[in-house]
Amino acid sequence: MKTESKLEKVLASGNLAVTSEVGPPRGAIPEIVREKANLIKDHVDAVNVTDNQTAMVRMSSWAAGVIIKQMGLDPILQMVTRDRNRLAMQSDIIGAYSLGINTMMCLSGDHAKFGDHPMANGVFDLDSVQLVQTVKKMRDEGKFQGGADIKTPPKMFIGAAANPFADPFELRVMRLDKKVRAGADFIQTQCIFNLDKFEKYMEMMCDRGLDEQVHLLAGITPMKSAGMAKYMKNKVPGMDVPDEVIKRMEGVSKEEQPEEGIRIAVESIQRLKEVKGVHGFHIMAIEWEEKVPQIVEKAGLFPRPVL
């Protein structure tokens, strides 16, 4: 074991891991964080805390992570390189660890032009791969990126993201390989709707032996409506929503579409359970956290292991 992370313990035990996420509020409202976390607390092993998601100003991820930690849950600190230089990132990492957070995700982040401050300067002092390298050096060597010693290194379980569907598809596994070589311990993927294509991605991953080097959690997002499915297909970069999925959502009444979206999510999990290299699931129920327990239970992932 590299860390005291609950997520690492679940994955090391051979169980399929389950994570979900909480988006911090756009205000100093800790009750919202607690409310969202309470909805999923018994059905997941760890909770991603997003970092100014969609480039919109929100409560900081480490502050919301501390609130979740105080509830007895295990937060996954998301950190984007868009908003901080390397000094600030390393400072936040040791600060978060000192407050009991021991699991994190290293991300680049959406460009500021897509958010509510399009005039903001993106920092991008490091990219996501370099951030993974930095955290690994801090943890394993007890060194800051600049070379100075760290008195008490932050023992972080290191995560990174992967999009199996962005073009060019053939290079997606090479990008994943870079993050694994940099030191990623686990990977959470983009939302998966095209299962056939994802299975080809996993074949390429296993051909490189990456399934034995990193834990991959498949991204699952339940869709509330056919309109949401069309939006994700046409407006969200790097998303692959097959026409058959949209037709299936359109094939039921508007009132039934939310339940149909949940059925699709559950069926996807059940199919992906059998795919070599899939070690768990990251359920991204966007502003629909109350449905996570239902999905986890129907997919046969409950109760969660007690370690």
C-alpha positions as a Python dict, from the first residue, in 0.01 Angstrom:
ca = {
    (1, 'M'): (0, 0, 0),
    (2, 'K'): (134, 340, -99),
    (3, 'T'): (-114, 541, 108),
    (4, 'E'): (-393, 522, 364),
    (5, 'S'): (-653, 596, 95),
    (6, 'K'): (-975, 398, 131),
    (7, 'L'): (-1002, 386, -248),
    (8, 'E'): (-660, 225, -272),
    (9, 'K'): (-761, -33, -10),
    (10, 'V'): (-1079, -124, -198),
    (11, 'L'): (-894, -160, -527),
    (12, 'A'): (-611, -358, -368),
    (13, 'S'): (-865, -599, -219),
    (14, 'G'): (-987, -692, -568),
    (15, 'N'): (-1333, -542, -522),
    (16, 'L'): (-1487, -325, -790),
    (17, 'A'): (-1461, 31, -661),
    (18, 'V'): (-1740, 287, -681),
    (19, 'T'): (-1685, 662, -676),
    (20, 'S'): (-1916, 954, -744),
    (21, 'E'): (-1880, 1330, -720),
    (22, 'V'): (-1999, 1643, -547),
    (23, 'G'): (-1985, 1981, -717),
    (24, 'P'): (-1919, 2258, -461),
    (25, 'P'): (-2170, 2545, -453),
    (26, 'R'): (-2129, 2893, -598),
    (27, 'G'): (-2132, 3045, -253),
    (28, 'A'): (-2024, 2994, 108),
    (29, 'I'): (-2291, 2733, 174),
    (30, 'P'): (-2144, 2425, 345),
    (31, 'E'): (-2495, 2280, 389),
    (32, 'I'): (-2515, 2215, 15),
    (33, 'V'): (-2194, 2012, 26),
    (34, 'R'): (-2324, 1809, 320),
    (35, 'E'): (-2662, 1757, 156),
    (36, 'K'): (-2511, 1621, -166),
    (37, 'A'): (-2260, 1402, 17),
    (38, 'N'): (-2530, 1258, 242),
    (39, 'L'): (-2723, 1138, -63),
    (40, 'I'): (-2439, 910, -175),
    (41, 'K'): (-2236, 841, 139),
    (42, 'D'): (-2340, 476, 193),
    (43, 'H'): (-2309, 372, -170),
    (44, 'V'): (-1961, 489, -272),
    (45, 'D'): (-1606, 433, -155),
    (46, 'A'): (-1488, 788, -221),
    (47, 'V'): (-1629, 1120, -343),
    (48, 'N'): (-1472, 1340, -610),
    (49, 'V'): (-1482, 1709, -520),
    (50, 'T'): (-1469, 1912, -839),
    (51, 'D'): (-1240, 2212, -883),
    (52, 'N'): (-1417, 2515, -1035),
    (53, 'Q'): (-1589, 2279, -1278),
    (54, 'T'): (-1683, 2420, -1620),
    (55, 'A'): (-1449, 2712, -1536),
    (56, 'M'): (-1711, 2864, -1305),
    (57, 'V'): (-1615, 3010, -966),
    (58, 'R'): (-1720, 2779, -684),
    (59, 'M'): (-1620, 2693, -329),
    (60, 'S'): (-1264, 2558, -342),
    (61, 'S'): (-1232, 2184, -384),
    (62, 'W'): (-1008, 2143, -80),
    (63, 'A'): (-1250, 2337, 143),
    (64, 'A'): (-1547, 2127, 28),
    (65, 'G'): (-1325, 1820, 64),
    (66, 'V'): (-1258, 1904, 429),
    (67, 'I'): (-1633, 1938, 492),
    (68, 'I'): (-1683, 1592, 341),
    (69, 'K'): (-1392, 1451, 542),
    (70, 'Q'): (-1549, 1586, 862),
    (71, 'M'): (-1859, 1383, 775),
    (72, 'G'): (-1653, 1064, 789),
    (73, 'L'): (-1638, 1021, 411),
    (74, 'D'): (-1334, 997, 184),
    (75, 'P'): (-1296, 1291, -54),
    (76, 'I'): (-1099, 1280, -378),
    (77, 'L'): (-947, 1624, -423),
    (78, 'Q'): (-969, 1737, -785),
    (79, 'M'): (-700, 1985, -885),
    (80, 'V'): (-683, 2161, -1221),
    (81, 'T'): (-368, 2320, -1356),
    (82, 'R'): (-569, 2602, -1517),
    (83, 'D'): (-592, 2813, -1201),
    (84, 'R'): (-259, 2773, -1018),
    (85, 'N'): (112, 2775, -1079),
    (86, 'R'): (334, 2499, -943),
    (87, 'L'): (396, 2677, -611),
    (88, 'A'): (25, 2712, -537),
    (89, 'M'): (-53, 2355, -639),
    (90, 'Q'): (215, 2204, -418),
    (91, 'S'): (107, 2429, -133),
    (92, 'D'): (-254, 2316, -168),
    (93, 'I'): (-150, 1951, -185),
    (94, 'I'): (39, 1957, 145),
    (95, 'G'): (-234, 2170, 299),
    (96, 'A'): (-507, 1926, 195),
    (97, 'Y'): (-304, 1629, 317),
    (98, 'S'): (-247, 1797, 653),
    (99, 'L'): (-627, 1814, 688),
    (100, 'G'): (-674, 1443, 621),
    (101, 'I'): (-725, 1430, 243),
    (102, 'N'): (-514, 1151, 91),
    (103, 'T'): (-659, 1095, -258),
    (104, 'M'): (-655, 1335, -553),
    (105, 'M'): (-722, 1375, -924),
    (106, 'C'): (-477, 1564, -1149),
    (107, 'L'): (-656, 1750, -1431),
    (108, 'S'): (-594, 2029, -1679),
    (109, 'G'): (-942, 2183, -1648),
    (110, 'D'): (-1179, 2343, -1896),
    (111, 'H'): (-1046, 2656, -2063),
    (112, 'A'): (-1152, 2978, -1889),
    (113, 'K'): (-1323, 3105, -2205),
    (114, 'F'): (-1602, 2850, -2147),
    (115, 'G'): (-1683, 2976, -1797),
    (116, 'D'): (-1813, 3288, -1627),
    (117, 'H'): (-1476, 3468, -1638),
    (118, 'P'): (-1371, 3433, -2004),
    (119, 'M'): (-1124, 3719, -1958),
    (120, 'A'): (-930, 3523, -1691),
    (121, 'N'): (-574, 3419, -1766),
    (122, 'G'): (-529, 3044, -1770),
    (123, 'V'): (-214, 2954, -1577),
    (124, 'F'): (-128, 2607, -1713),
    (125, 'D'): (219, 2630, -1559),
    (126, 'L'): (209, 2248, -1560),
    (127, 'D'): (-7, 2014, -1763),
    (128, 'S'): (-194, 1721, -1607),
    (129, 'V'): (85, 1472, -1679),
    (130, 'Q'): (343, 1699, -1514),
    (131, 'L'): (114, 1743, -1215),
    (132, 'V'): (96, 1364, -1175),
    (133, 'Q'): (477, 1354, -1186),
    (134, 'T'): (497, 1632, -927),
    (135, 'V'): (264, 1459, -680),
    (136, 'K'): (447, 1129, -723),
    (137, 'K'): (783, 1298, -654),
    (138, 'M'): (639, 1466, -345),
    (139, 'R'): (500, 1137, -217),
    (140, 'D'): (769, 884, -309),
    (141, 'E'): (1085, 1096, -292),
    (142, 'G'): (980, 1355, -36),
    (143, 'K'): (1085, 1630, -274),
    (144, 'F'): (921, 1944, -404),
    (145, 'Q'): (939, 1987, -778),
    (146, 'G'): (1217, 2238, -730),
    (147, 'G'): (1428, 1978, -549),
    (148, 'A'): (1394, 2083, -183),
    (149, 'D'): (1310, 1824, 81),
    (150, 'I'): (960, 1795, 227),
    (151, 'K'): (963, 1734, 602),
    (152, 'T'): (642, 1528, 598),
    (153, 'P'): (559, 1418, 242),
    (154, 'P'): (191, 1408, 138),
    (155, 'K'): (107, 1041, 81),
    (156, 'M'): (-150, 1093, -192),
    (157, 'F'): (-318, 817, -396),
    (158, 'I'): (-286, 971, -741),
    (159, 'G'): (-561, 978, -1000),
    (160, 'A'): (-589, 1111, -1354),
    (161, 'A'): (-858, 1130, -1620),
    (162, 'A'): (-888, 962, -1959),
    (163, 'N'): (-1117, 1027, -2254),
    (164, 'P'): (-1137, 710, -2463),
    (165, 'F'): (-1342, 881, -2735),
    (166, 'A'): (-1159, 1199, -2838),
    (167, 'D'): (-996, 1208, -3180),
    (168, 'P'): (-768, 1061, -3291),
    (169, 'F'): (-899, 746, -3124),
    (170, 'E'): (-581, 549, -3198),
    (171, 'L'): (-374, 783, -2979),
    (172, 'R'): (-600, 772, -2673),
    (173, 'V'): (-422, 475, -2516),
    (174, 'M'): (-85, 639, -2579),
    (175, 'R'): (-206, 939, -2379),
    (176, 'L'): (-316, 705, -2101),
    (177, 'D'): (22, 535, -2109),
    (178, 'K'): (191, 873, -2048),
    (179, 'K'): (-15, 929, -1734),
    (180, 'V'): (56, 579, -1605),
    (181, 'R'): (430, 624, -1664),
    (182, 'A'): (412, 960, -1486),
    (183, 'G'): (278, 786, -1177),
    (184, 'A'): (-103, 768, -1191),
    (185, 'D'): (-240, 500, -958),
    (186, 'F'): (-597, 513, -1085),
    (187, 'I'): (-785, 651, -1384),
    (188, 'Q'): (-1140, 780, -1412),
    (189, 'T'): (-1278, 796, -1766),
    (190, 'Q'): (-1511, 1030, -1950),
    (191, 'C'): (-1879, 928, -1964),
    (192, 'I'): (-1920, 605, -2160),
    (193, 'F'): (-2218, 560, -2392),
    (194, 'N'): (-2052, 389, -2690),
    (195, 'L'): (-1972, 59, -2520),
    (196, 'D'): (-1842, -111, -2835),
    (197, 'K'): (-1581, 160, -2888),
    (198, 'F'): (-1486, 160, -2521),
    (199, 'E'): (-1431, -216, -2530),
    (200, 'K'): (-1189, -166, -2822),
    (201, 'Y'): (-1009, 97, -2614),
    (202, 'M'): (-980, -148, -2326),
    (203, 'E'): (-841, -414, -2562),
    (204, 'M'): (-568, -172, -2670),
    (205, 'M'): (-502, -83, -2306),
    (206, 'C'): (-465, -448, -2210),
    (207, 'D'): (-243, -516, -2512),
    (208, 'R'): (3, -267, -2360),
    (209, 'G'): (-25, -432, -2020),
    (210, 'L'): (-165, -116, -1865),
    (211, 'D'): (-447, -305, -1693),
    (212, 'E'): (-181, -450, -1462),
    (213, 'Q'): (-23, -111, -1392),
    (214, 'V'): (-322, 112, -1316),
    (215, 'H'): (-677, 83, -1184),
    (216, 'L'): (-934, 209, -1435),
    (217, 'L'): (-1278, 327, -1321),
    (218, 'A'): (-1529, 347, -1605),
    (219, 'G'): (-1730, 670, -1619),
    (220, 'I'): (-2109, 631, -1605),
    (221, 'T'): (-2359, 917, -1642),
    (222, 'P'): (-2735, 857, -1625),
    (223, 'M'): (-2926, 1074, -1872),
    (224, 'K'): (-3243, 1250, -1760),
    (225, 'S'): (-3391, 1302, -2106),
    (226, 'A'): (-3353, 1258, -2479),
    (227, 'G'): (-3269, 1628, -2495),
    (228, 'M'): (-2976, 1575, -2261),
    (229, 'A'): (-2854, 1286, -2477),
    (230, 'K'): (-2869, 1504, -2791),
    (231, 'Y'): (-2690, 1789, -2615),
    (232, 'M'): (-2410, 1560, -2499),
    (233, 'K'): (-2376, 1419, -2850),
    (234, 'N'): (-2373, 1752, -3033),
    (235, 'K'): (-2236, 2008, -2787),
    (236, 'V'): (-1992, 1837, -2551),
    (237, 'P'): (-1643, 1791, -2699),
    (238, 'G'): (-1502, 1439, -2684),
    (239, 'M'): (-1839, 1279, -2608),
    (240, 'D'): (-1962, 980, -2812),
    (241, 'V'): (-2336, 916, -2780),
    (242, 'P'): (-2455, 663, -3041),
    (243, 'D'): (-2779, 733, -3229),
    (244, 'E'): (-2924, 409, -3089),
    (245, 'V'): (-2901, 551, -2737),
    (246, 'I'): (-3085, 868, -2840),
    (247, 'K'): (-3353, 664, -3020),
    (248, 'R'): (-3398, 451, -2710),
    (249, 'M'): (-3447, 761, -2495),
    (250, 'E'): (-3692, 906, -2751),
    (251, 'G'): (-3880, 576, -2760),
    (252, 'V'): (-4041, 634, -2422),
    (253, 'S'): (-4256, 917, -2292),
    (254, 'K'): (-4093, 1226, -2140),
    (255, 'E'): (-4212, 1114, -1798),
    (256, 'E'): (-4041, 776, -1842),
    (257, 'Q'): (-3713, 910, -1986),
    (258, 'P'): (-3538, 959, -1649),
    (259, 'E'): (-3599, 595, -1555),
    (260, 'E'): (-3490, 483, -1902),
    (261, 'G'): (-3167, 676, -1855),
    (262, 'I'): (-3109, 496, -1526),
    (263, 'R'): (-3179, 159, -1692),
    (264, 'I'): (-2918, 236, -1960),
    (265, 'A'): (-2663, 328, -1692),
    (266, 'V'): (-2728, 7, -1497),
    (267, 'E'): (-2707, -208, -1812),
    (268, 'S'): (-2379, -38, -1903),
    (269, 'I'): (-2229, -117, -1562),
    (270, 'Q'): (-2341, -479, -1581),
    (271, 'R'): (-2181, -520, -1924),
    (272, 'L'): (-1860, -338, -1831),
    (273, 'K'): (-1815, -547, -1516),
    (274, 'E'): (-1704, -826, -1749),
    (275, 'V'): (-1449, -617, -1942),
    (276, 'K'): (-1088, -694, -1860),
    (277, 'G'): (-911, -397, -1703),
    (278, 'V'): (-1223, -231, -1559),
    (279, 'H'): (-1163, -214, -1184),
    (280, 'G'): (-1462, -4, -1085),
    (281, 'F'): (-1703, 273, -1179),
    (282, 'H'): (-1715, 650, -1147),
    (283, 'I'): (-2082, 754, -1145),
    (284, 'M'): (-2130, 1115, -1254),
    (285, 'A'): (-2496, 1191, -1185),
    (286, 'I'): (-2489, 1559, -1276),
    (287, 'E'): (-2706, 1746, -1020),
    (288, 'W'): (-2889, 1413, -976),
    (289, 'E'): (-2700, 1269, -682),
    (290, 'E'): (-3014, 1121, -530),
    (291, 'K'): (-3016, 857, -806),
    (292, 'V'): (-2667, 722, -731),
    (293, 'P'): (-2787, 477, -460),
    (294, 'Q'): (-3049, 337, -697),
    (295, 'I'): (-2795, 283, -973),
    (296, 'V'): (-2541, 122, -741),
    (297, 'E'): (-2798, -115, -594),
    (298, 'K'): (-2957, -215, -926),
    (299, 'A'): (-2612, -278, -1075),
    (300, 'G'): (-2527, -523, -795),
    (301, 'L'): (-2255, -304, -643),
    (302, 'F'): (-2413, -278, -299),
    (303, 'P'): (-2329, -315, -16),
    (304, 'R'): (-1987, -159, -43),
    (305, 'P'): (-1695, -352, 112),
    (306, 'V'): (-1596, -267, 469),
    (307, 'L'): (-1217, -274, 501),
}
